[in-house]
């Protein structure tokens, strides 16, 4: 397997399947094969983390269609990506809206920027999976029954997983990032917890605070190998 030539990387060539619609009616798309038992890689469940979409898109465009083994979602929260916000169009933090056993309604706070202590307030939703983006992703995961899910975030700079896994080991070795078993702030209703309850291995790749250019240079080749089925 070799990388797609640079001149041919202008578009994502892998077929897309619509798996739902966002709150504002934007198609939610998954690219690649949807056979049951395939893993899943996804980016930008927080719309303000656009570097995750850029890195995953570059990775996908490096992989020839015949070499793609792992389906991927370039942007799980397109309304937020278009609006430049963390939460969706209703102000819900989608990664606090999954129907895990610990879901609860509370006010999520996130820092406005790395330069201020001021925070933005978001919701966890009116109920578990109240948001169309989450409900659609839950249905997609149930359809795929993946052995593992990789969610790409930023900007902590770590591999997050409750228990070390083969995927986590591979990512630690390839990225050189530290491994953490948890974050230090409150989380409920997160994708990882929901996945664990269903016997799915969840791993979060938290990119460090890098430019889009560095995200492509440093992490796209690693994600490309993962899309080819390296793990």
Helices and strands as residue ranges (DSSP letters): G 6-8, E 16-21, E 27-31, E 40-43, H 50-62, G 65-67, E 71-73, H 78-83, G 94-96, E 107-111, E 119-123, H 132-144, E 148-160, H 166-175, E 178-180, H 191-197, E 201-208, H 212-215, I 216-220, H 221-227
